[in-house]
């Protein structure tokens, strides 16, 4: 019985190797497109749902900052919101834009 399972595993070995090699090649050829969120018009719920590391409370802080000081001129200005530092900004930079309105 052990010999049967060993033979079975060995017979699928090359097949599984071929699949493992093909998948990264396919993934490398694909470009992921991500819709960017406008931090000057998005509501707190949208920000919280769309941005890594931003919960509802922090999203509400972003909206409150925008209402108090006006639209963000650049994405970098997000670091002016308490609790958003360079590390958080680095995680979400590719997801956000600051569209002048």
C-alpha positions in Angstrom: 0.0 0.0 0.0 2.8 2.4 0.9 4.5 1.6 -2.5 1.2 2.5 -4.3 1.0 5.9 -2.6 4.7 6.6 -3.2 4.2 5.8 -6.9 1.1 8.0 -7.0 2.9 10.9 -5.4 5.9 10.5 -7.7 3.7 10.4 -10.8 2.2 13.7 -10.0 5.5 15.3 -9.0 6.5 16.7 -12.5 2.9 17.9 -13.2 2.8 19.9 -10.0 6.2 21.3 -10.7 5.0 22.5 -14.2 2.0 24.2 -12.7 4.1 26.0 -10.0 6.5 27.3 -12.7 3.7 28.5 -15.0 1.7 30.5 -12.4 4.4 33.1 -11.6 5.0 33.7 -15.3 1.3 34.4 -15.8 1.2 36.7 -12.7 4.3 38.6 -13.8 2.6 39.5 -17.1 -0.5 40.9 -15.5 -0.7 44.5 -14.3 -3.0 45.2 -11.4 -5.0 48.4 -11.8 -6.2 50.1 -8.7 -8.8 52.8 -8.6 -7.5 55.8 -6.6 -9.6 57.5 -4.0 -9.8 61.3 -4.1 -9.1 62.4 -0.5 -10.7 65.7 -1.2 -14.1 64.3 -2.1 -14.4 60.8 -0.5 -16.5 60.4 2.6 -15.3 58.7 5.8 -17.0 55.4 5.0 -15.3 55.2 1.5 -11.9 56.0 3.0 -12.2 53.4 5.8 -13.3 50.7 3.4 -10.7 51.4 0.7 -7.5 52.3 2.6 -5.2 49.8 4.3 -4.7 50.8 8.0 -7.4 53.5 8.0 -10.3 52.6 10.2 -13.6 54.6 10.5 -12.3 56.9 13.3 -9.1 57.8 11.3 -11.2 58.3 8.2 -13.5 60.7 10.1 -10.3 62.5 11.2 -9.3 62.9 7.6 -12.7 64.4 6.6 -12.7 66.7 9.7 -9.2 67.9 8.8 -10.3 68.6 5.3 -13.4 70.5 6.5 -11.3 72.6 8.9 -8.4 73.4 6.7 -9.7 73.0 3.2 -8.8 70.5 0.5 -5.5 68.6 0.7 -3.1 70.2 -1.8 -1.0 67.0 -1.9 -1.2 63.4 -0.7 1.8 64.2 1.6 -0.4 66.6 3.6 -2.2 63.5 5.0 0.6 63.3 7.6 -0.8 66.5 9.1 -3.8 64.4 10.3 -3.0 63.2 13.8 -2.2 59.5 13.8 -1.1 59.3 10.1 2.6 59.1 9.8 5.1 58.3 7.1 4.6 54.5 7.5 0.8 54.7 7.1 1.2 57.1 4.2 3.6 54.7 2.5 1.0 52.0 2.7 -1.8 54.0 1.1 0.1 56.4 -1.2 -0.7 54.4 -4.3 -4.4 54.3 -3.4 -5.0 58.0 -3.0 -4.9 61.3 -5.0 -5.6 64.9 -4.0 -7.6 66.3 -6.8 -7.8 70.1 -6.7 -11.4 71.3 -6.6 
